[in-house]
Amino acid sequence: MFEFSDEQKMAQTMLRQWCEKELAPSVAKMEKGEILPYDLMRKLGRTFGLDEMARGAFARLEAREARGEAAGLKSKEDEEDDGGPGGFARDPAISAIVGMELSRVCPGFTLAFGATLGLAGGAIMAKGTFAQKKRYALPILTLEKIGAWSMTEPNAGSDAFGGMRTVARRDGDGYVLNGQKTFITNAPFADVFVVYAKIVDDANPDPRTRPIHAFLLEKGHPGLSVSKPMDKMGMHSSPTGEVFLADVRIGREHLLGEKEKDPSKEGARDVFHGERTGMAPMCLGIVDRCLEDSLKYAKERTAWGRPIAEYQLMQDKLARMYMHRENIKNLLFKQLWMAKNGKRQSMAEASACKLYCARSTTEVALEAVQIMGGNGYMREYHVEMLMRDAKLLQIGGGTDEIQIVTIARALLA
């Protein structure tokens, strides 16, 4: 049986205190677009030493590079450093606790934070050359710069690979990129972009099967532009926008990994896998907060002279919320146990986890609003925001329908 250690529980307590003191007072302004989440992200990083952990990891990577050590001779610590920002890479439970605690207060903030560190930073750390890691990933992992992982396109949402129309044409020893990305977290304010495109190859005229590669771009590069933040239903604290590529000329050093013979499609699948499994902590945080607020409200709110918690209909809702919370917690703990023991969930397992967690979280958030009635519908009450934010979890990282297809294919294979 997996459970958090005393050290991890202490980290959780510290994070919850930080969220209540630093994050909660800023949520209303972030939701209205009056302030951006990035200064608070940097404050979080400084408070818990994420920037110094990342620098320490890079110092060890640089020492290895200088020694010219073979990839096959890496120590366990080296492998962890290759994976991302120090403490998060070394202890997946701490990463999960961060996602849980931030999401209890502001899921949008969690999304912006995770997209820059986990998606953009993680993709570069996983496949980039050392020079690319140092130039692009280090500033992201220290939160000096903001990253944007750019995959989705206007006509290629669920059909992310086959429907991709962004192209990279060879131009001497470099490339020229053209295309458009949409629904990209952090795009309006990002400094570094991981952009996926198909290599135009006369030997492979079928646009659906052309090799896909990732390219690294920085804000201000000629031909690269972004939209203003999109007006969304939820996740208002997480800026989302479009990325436009118009004859963007780049050298081979901008190709992630600098090896065209190694397509980025599998690397992107790994990011999708991580995005799906990484949703469980967000879901647990939202559900836990909804249950906590609903219990408090049901005990205090009276109707016909009795607390509404005494009515069986309310008890049914609360019991179901508790059931979902425990199931999500168990799914998360299974993930953490597997990570601790060097195991990896299959795509079907990851999809099943995301499907259940996302649907349960949306149901719980809706029930929290219902329990509070008219009050729950008001922005003064926290569950109103959590309900709107929860819905994205059934869409982002692969819709519910895509998860079902993935599971069914694995069952019928």
KEVOSE-938561 format. One record per residue (C-alpha): residue in three letters; x, y, z. Coordinates in steps of 0.5 Angstrom, whole numbers, padded with zeros to 4 digits, always signed. Example, Ala and Ser with C-alpha at 12.3 -4.5 7.8 and 13.67 -1.06 7.14 Angstrom:
KEVOSE-938561
ALA+0025-0009+0016SER+0027-0002+0014
This chain:
KEVOSE-938561
MET+0000+0000+0000PHE+0003+0007-0002GLU+0002+0013+0003PHE+0006+0020+0003SER+0012+0019+0008ASP+0012+0024+0014GLU+0017+0029+0010GLN+0012+0029+0004LYS+0006+0031+0009MET+0011+0036+0012ALA+0012+0039+0004GLN+0004+0038+0003THR+0003+0043+0010MET+0008+0048+0007LEU+0005+0048+0000ARG-0002+0049+0003GLN+0000+0055+0008TRP+0004+0058+0002CYS-0003+0057-0003GLU-0007+0060+0003LYS-0002+0066+0004GLU+0000+0068-0003LEU-0004+0065-0008ALA-0011+0065-0005PRO-0011+0073-0005SER-0009+0074-0012VAL-0014+0069-0015ALA-0019+0074-0016LYS-0015+0079-0020MET-0012+0073-0024GLU-0019+0071-0026LYS-0020+0078-0028GLY-0014+0078-0032GLU-0012+0084-0028ILE-0005+0080-0026LEU-0001+0075-0030PRO+0001+0068-0026TYR+0008+0069-0028ASP+0011+0073-0022LEU+0007+0068-0017MET+0010+0062-0020ARG+0017+0065-0020LYS+0015+0067-0012LEU+0013+0059-0011GLY+0020+0057-0014ARG+0024+0062-0010THR+0020+0060-0004PHE+0021+0052-0005GLY+0028+0053-0008LEU+0026+0050-0015ASP+0031+0055-0018GLU+0037+0053-0014MET+0035+0045-0015ALA+0035+0046-0023ARG+0041+0050-0023GLY+0044+0044-0019ALA+0042+0039-0023PHE+0045+0043-0029ALA+0052+0044-0026ARG+0052+0036-0025LEU+0050+0035-0033GLU+0055+0040-0035ALA+0060+0036-0031ARG+0058+0030-0034GLU+0059+0033-0041ALA+0066+0036-0040ARG+0068+0029-0038GLY+0065+0026-0044GLU+0061+0021-0040ALA+0058+0015-0044ALA+0050+0016-0044GLY+0050+0008-0042LEU+0054+0010-0035LYS+0049+0015-0032SER+0048+0014-0025LYS+0041+0014-0022GLU+0042+0022-0020ASP+0044+0023-0027GLU+0038+0020-0030GLU+0034+0024-0025ASP+0037+0030-0027ASP+0036+0029-0035GLY+0028+0029-0033GLY+0027+0035-0031PRO+0028+0040-0025GLY+0031+0037-0019GLY+0027+0035-0013PHE+0021+0034-0018ALA+0024+0029-0022ARG+0027+0026-0016ASP+0020+0025-0012PRO+0014+0024-0017ALA+0010+0025-0010ILE+0012+0032-0009SER+0010+0034-0016ALA+0004+0031-0015ILE+0003+0034-0008VAL+0004+0041-0012GLY-0001+0040-0017MET-0006+0038-0011GLU-0005+0044-0007LEU-0005+0049-0012SER-0011+0046-0016ARG-0015+0046-0009VAL-0014+0054-0010CYS-0013+0055-0017PRO-0013+0050-0022GLY-0011+0055-0028PHE-0005+0057-0024THR-0003+0050-0024LEU-0004+0049-0031ALA+0000+0055-0033PHE+0005+0053-0028GLY+0005+0045-0031ALA+0005+0047-0038THR+0012+0051-0037LEU+0015+0046-0033GLY+0013+0040-0035LEU+0010+0040-0042ALA+0015+0045-0045GLY+0021+0044-0040GLY+0020+0037-0040ALA+0020+0036-0047ILE+0027+0040-0048MET+0030+0036-0042ALA+0028+0029-0045LYS+0030+0030-0052GLY+0034+0036-0053THR+0042+0036-0054PHE+0046+0039-0048ALA+0047+0046-0051GLN+0039+0046-0052LYS+0038+0044-0045LYS+0042+0050-0043ARG+0040+0055-0047TYR+0032+0054-0047ALA+0031+0049-0041LEU+0035+0052-0036PRO+0031+0059-0036ILE+0025+0055-0036LEU+0026+0051-0030THR+0028+0056-0026LEU+0022+0060-0028GLU+0026+0066-0031LYS+0023+0065-0038ILE+0016+0062-0039GLY+0015+0056-0044ALA+0009+0054-0049TRP+0008+0047-0052SER+0005+0048-0058MET+0002+0042-0061THR-0006+0043-0063GLU-0008+0046-0069PRO-0015+0049-0071ASN-0017+0043-0075ALA-0012+0038-0072GLY-0015+0037-0064SER-0016+0030-0063ASP-0013+0028-0070ALA-0006+0032-0067PHE-0001+0028-0072GLY-0005+0026-0078GLY-0009+0033-0078MET-0003+0037-0077ARG-0002+0042-0083THR+0004+0046-0080VAL+0010+0045-0084ALA+0018+0045-0084ARG+0021+0046-0091ARG+0029+0044-0091ASP+0033+0051-0093GLY+0040+0049-0094ASP+0042+0046-0087GLY+0036+0049-0084TYR+0028+0050-0084VAL+0023+0055-0086LEU+0017+0054-0082ASN+0009+0056-0084GLY+0003+0054-0080GLN-0001+0056-0074LYS-0002+0053-0067THR-0008+0054-0063PHE-0011+0053-0055ILE-0003+0054-0053THR-0002+0055-0046ASN+0002+0061-0044ALA+0003+0063-0052PRO+0001+0070-0051PHE+0007+0071-0046ALA+0011+0066-0047ASP+0019+0066-0048VAL+0020+0060-0051PHE+0016+0055-0056VAL+0017+0048-0057VAL+0013+0048-0064TYR+0011+0041-0068ALA+0011+0041-0075LYS+0012+0036-0081ILE+0018+0036-0085VAL+0016+0037-0093ASP+0019+0031-0096ASP+0018+0030-0104ALA+0019+0022-0102ASN+0013+0022-0098PRO+0008+0026-0101ASP+0002+0024-0096PRO+0001+0030-0091ARG-0002+0025-0086THR+0004+0021-0086ARG+0010+0026-0086PRO+0015+0025-0080ILE+0014+0030-0075HIS+0019+0034-0071ALA+0020+0039-0065PHE+0023+0046-0066LEU+0025+0051-0061LEU+0024+0058-0062GLU+0024+0064-0058LYS+0020+0070-0057GLY+0021+0076-0062HIS+0024+0071-0068PRO+0022+0074-0075GLY+0016+0071-0077LEU+0013+0068-0070SER+0007+0072-0067VAL+0002+0070-0062SER-0005+0072-0061LYS-0008+0076-0055PRO-0011+0071-0049MET-0017+0068-0051ASP-0024+0069-0048LYS-0025+0062-0045MET-0031+0059-0040GLY-0026+0057-0035MET-0018+0057-0033HIS-0018+0064-0033SER-0012+0064-0029SER-0008+0061-0035PRO-0007+0065-0041THR-0009+0061-0047GLY-0007+0064-0055GLU-0005+0062-0062VAL+0002+0062-0065PHE+0003+0064-0072LEU+0009+0062-0076ALA+0010+0066-0083ASP+0016+0064-0086VAL+0020+0063-0080ARG+0027+0061-0082ILE+0032+0057-0077GLY+0038+0053-0077ARG+0039+0046-0075GLU+0041+0048-0068HIS+0033+0049-0067LEU+0031+0042-0069LEU+0030+0039-0062GLY+0035+0034-0061GLU+0039+0036-0068LYS+0037+0029-0071GLU+0032+0029-0077LYS+0033+0021-0077ASP+0030+0021-0070PRO+0022+0024-0071SER+0019+0027-0065LYS+0012+0024-0065GLU+0014+0019-0060GLY+0017+0024-0056ALA+0010+0028-0056ARG+0007+0021-0055ASP+0011+0021-0048VAL+0008+0028-0047PHE+0001+0026-0048HIS+0002+0020-0043GLY+0005+0025-0038GLU-0001+0030-0039ARG-0006+0025-0038THR-0003+0021-0032GLY-0001+0028-0029MET-0008+0030-0029ALA-0010+0026-0023PRO-0007+0031-0018MET-0011+0037-0021CYS-0017+0033-0020LEU-0016+0030-0013GLY-0014+0038-0011ILE-0021+0040-0014VAL-0025+0034-0011ASP-0022+0035-0004ARG-0023+0042-0004CYS-0031+0041-0007LEU-0032+0036-0002GLU-0029+0040+0004ASP-0033+0047+0002SER-0039+0043+0001LEU-0039+0039+0008LYS-0038+0046+0011TYR-0044+0049+0008ALA-0048+0043+0009LYS-0047+0043+0016GLU-0048+0051+0017ARG-0054+0052+0012THR-0061+0051+0015ALA-0068+0049+0011TRP-0074+0048+0015GLY-0070+0049+0021ARG-0065+0043+0020PRO-0058+0043+0017ILE-0059+0041+0010ALA-0053+0036+0012GLU-0059+0032+0015TYR-0063+0031+0009GLN-0061+0024+0005LEU-0061+0027-0001MET-0055+0032+0001GLN-0052+0026+0004ASP-0052+0022-0002LYS-0049+0028-0006LEU-0043+0028+0000ALA-0042+0021+0000ARG-0041+0020-0008MET-0036+0026-0007TYR-0033+0022-0002MET-0033+0016-0006HIS-0030+0020-0012ARG-0024+0023-0008GLU-0022+0016-0005ASN-0022+0013-0012ILE-0018+0019-0015LYS-0013+0018-0009ASN-0012+0011-0010LEU-0011+0012-0018LEU-0006+0017-0016PHE-0003+0013-0011LYS-0002+0007-0016GLN+0001+0012-0021LEU+0006+0014-0015TRP+0008+0007-0013MET+0009+0005-0020ALA+0014+0011-0021LYS+0017+0009-0015ASN+0018+0002-0017GLY+0021+0004-0024LYS+0014+0002-0028ARG+0010+0006-0033GLN+0003+0005-0034SER+0000+0003-0041MET-0003+0008-0045ALA-0010+0005-0044GLU-0008+0005-0036ALA-0007+0012-0037SER-0013+0014-0041ALA-0017+0010-0036CYS-0014+0014-0031LYS-0015+0021-0034LEU-0022+0019-0036TYR-0025+0017-0030CYS-0021+0023-0026ALA-0024+0028-0031ARG-0031+0026-0031SER-0031+0025-0023THR-0028+0032-0022THR-0033+0035-0027GLU-0039+0031-0023VAL-0037+0033-0016ALA-0036+0040-0018LEU-0043+0041-0021GLU-0046+0037-0015ALA-0042+0042-0010VAL-0045+0048-0014GLN-0052+0044-0013ILE-0051+0043-0006MET-0050+0051-0005GLY-0056+0053-0009GLY-0056+0060-0011ASN-0050+0061-0007GLY-0046+0056-0011TYR-0047+0060-0017MET-0044+0066-0015ARG-0037+0068-0016GLU-0036+0069-0009TYR-0036+0062-0007HIS-0030+0058-0010VAL-0034+0052-0013GLU-0037+0057-0018MET-0029+0057-0021LEU-0028+0050-0020MET-0034+0048-0023ARG-0032+0052-0030ASP-0024+0050-0029ALA-0026+0042-0028LYS-0030+0042-0035LEU-0023+0043-0039LEU-0020+0037-0036GLN-0025+0033-0040ILE-0022+0036-0046GLY-0015+0038-0045GLY-0010+0033-0046GLY-0015+0029-0050THR-0022+0029-0050ASP-0026+0023-0046GLU-0028+0020-0053ILE-0021+0020-0055GLN-0019+0016-0048ILE-0025+0011-0050VAL-0022+0010-0057THR-0015+0009-0054ILE-0018+0004-0048ALA-0022+0000-0053ARG-0017-0001-0058ALA-0012-0004-0053LEU-0018-0009-0051LEU-0019-0011-0058ALA-0012-0011-0060
